[in-house]
């Protein structure tokens, strides 16, 4: 020990607490939450373990390096594709959120008959939906729309705007009635069903 260091240590005040008490205080401070550094969560550890095992399997098959991760990316993409296909009945309307397909194509006469049944029962929301589906089926039968399960109301609106621009305003109004009743769950009454029938008549008249 150098003389300078000895002189500095001599000038320091003598400790008033025993070393064991000082060490205990230090440990108490370091055990506070703000000084703790939590490790990865259980889900993070599980995910890392799964990815590590997959990487090992791929490495043993195609070799280590970029090639293994390319194969993993392809597998993930295939899984995502399968999930998307299984959920194919649900699509997103560009302007109105999620739309659900009817599941199968039916003739307009069947849709109208079902709509009339709902109207007699006072089920106006269901009636507007059926009349919208009947209108789409009618326009598809005239070659103005392609009725495809899973398509959204926004897609039909855009397609008719190109195929028959003169019918675009009333079809937009009918679509808004349908979307408000079915997806927006807006209170629907007999006046809404009557208004829809009026718009549908105008659209079909323009489509002759």
Secondary structure, DSSP 8 states (H G I E B T S, - for coil): --HHHHHHHHHS---SS-HHHHHHHHHHHHTSGGG------HHHHHHHHHHHHHHHHHHHHH-SSHHHHHHHHHHHHHHHHHHHHHTTTEEEETTTEEEE--SS---HHHHHHHHHHHHHTT-HHHHHHHHHHHHHHHHHHTTS----TT--HHHHHHHHHHH-GGGHHHHHHHHHHHHHHHTS-----HHHHHHHHHHHHHHHHHT-
